[in-house]
Amino acid sequence: MSDVYQPAEDTFLLIDAVMDLPNFERAIEVGSGSGVVSVALACKAEYLISTDIDLKSCYATLERLREHGRRTGTDVVCCDLLSAFRETPIFELIVFNPPYLPSEQVQDVSVFGGEHGIETSVEFLRQASCRLSRSGRILLVASSLSDVDRLRQTASKLGLQYKTLRYVRLFFEELQVIEFRNETYK
Ligand SMILES: C[S@@+](CC[C@H](N)C(=O)[O-])C[C@H]1O[C@@H](n2cnc3c(N)ncnc32)[C@H](O)[C@@H]1O
């Protein structure tokens, strides 16, 4: 059982990247936690879905959206990554600040992302790539504590191009927000 993840440097880096984006029709945040990124996204998207695998986090997101008057045009769904949604390219924006600490045992789903720290992110990219609209974007937070090179290789195999939108160097790690888009979109 994990606690609701409290906003930290990775959260704020993602919010900064989101605020630079244009407006969207349909967006989804995976792993919404406390809901602060969803509140920022709700200002940008006509319709937003927030999801988390943790039910307490879903309630926290719902409450946060309500507090900010953002319940019109938003839904919150408790599910594993994007598994609740059809494999149809309908989302213009898909966002995830994933658990990225490496650990052989995932004791806390809000911070541990698998043996190399990227296993949850790799599966997320697989599920996101077939639900992304042709001109859409995926925003994913990555840490130097995890195997970012392997994450990029996975993206290439899935036909996604990538670039770093935001970057911050902290005392013990470097964080970046990576944008992925369809290679066929110029
Ligand atoms: C690092 S926290 C980020 C929370 C929030 N978005 C933020 O930026 O502060 C990761 C979140 O992803 C959720 N999560 C982990 N694995 C997931 C999965 N397989 N499907 C959906 N959500 C997941 C966790 O419960 C947690 O809320």
The ligand as a Gaussian input file, in Angstrom:
#p B3LYP/6-31G(d) Opt

LIG

0 1
 C        5.760000       9.825000      -9.302000
 S        4.026000       9.679000      -8.938000
 C        3.385000      11.089000      -9.858000
 C        2.105000      11.678000      -9.287000
 C        1.664000      13.004000      -9.904000
 N        1.329000      12.879000     -11.291000
 C        2.761000      14.042000      -9.753000
 O        3.416000      14.364000     -10.767000
 O        2.975000      14.508000      -8.633000
 C        3.524000       8.272000      -9.941000
 C        2.035000       7.968000      -9.913000
 O        1.787000       6.906000     -10.850000
 C        0.879000       5.978000     -10.277000
 N        1.109000       4.686000     -10.931000
 C        2.131000       3.814000     -10.745000
 N        2.005000       2.743000     -11.544000
 C        0.868000       2.943000     -12.269000
 C        0.181000       2.170000     -13.265000
 N        0.644000       0.991000     -13.658000
 N       -0.966000       2.669000     -13.781000
 C       -1.449000       3.887000     -13.371000
 N       -0.855000       4.643000     -12.421000
 C        0.299000       4.193000     -11.874000
 C        1.197000       6.005000      -8.777000
 O        0.117000       5.529000      -7.993000
 C        1.516000       7.495000      -8.563000
 O        0.355000       8.220000      -8.225000

